[in-house]
Amino acid sequence: MESYQSFLDRINSFEKSEVDFGDEYFKGNPSIAQKVDKNNKFQTFYGDTIVFNLDEVTKKTLSELVESLYSIVPECFCERLVSNTFHMTLHDLSNSPVLQKIATEVFENELNVIEKAKQIHEKKIKMRSKYIFNMVNTSLVLGLYPVNEEEYTKLMELYELFNDVKQLDYPLTPHITLAYYSIDGFDIKSAKKLEHAIY
């Protein structure tokens, strides 16, 4: 398991107080096309993910933040996420735009997750928000981190529990997705307006 300090060092290396979309036309990650169609509307996307739900006050605050971003630079984003879907992902399992590719795997995951869930006793994990940052050119997200090593250990114990269901080849980066970028990307003028809005 990654140590708490190593975890902090890693997320601090890319979660910065300033967002920089560069000085050229911003073209998002091609993977956006798996979730968003040519009209910037969400399309069918299947999968299963272990998530933490958020309280209503937090959802309302995030919704107001997203509303502000969309009012300033709507051209930078695709269709808006519904506020009651805001969450923090603990562990990805399976996903695909084609159900037949993952149907069996999702069914097997569900059986394993039900067994793993029996080992969980209710826990509260204290997290703090960090910065809004660009997540691999797919979306704008709010970074989170456990407040201390004890809270980090509780989080990672849960993560490792579900990592037994499906091992991932990338480390956990706690975050809340606020908005996916427009499938068309956006120009430098819009990028600078977005950068300024985030500060």
Buried (B, 14 or more C-beta within 10 A) or exposed (E): EBEBEEBBEBBEEEBBEEBEBEEEEBBBBEEBEBBBEEEBEBEEEBBBBBBBEBEEEBBEBBBEBBEEBBEBBEBBBBBBBEBEEBBBBBBBBBBBBEEEEBEEBBEBBEEBBEEBEEEEEEEEBEBEBBBBBBBEBBBBBBBBBBEEEEBBEBBBBBBEBBBEBBEEEEEBBBBBBBBBBBBBBBBEEBBBBBBEBBE
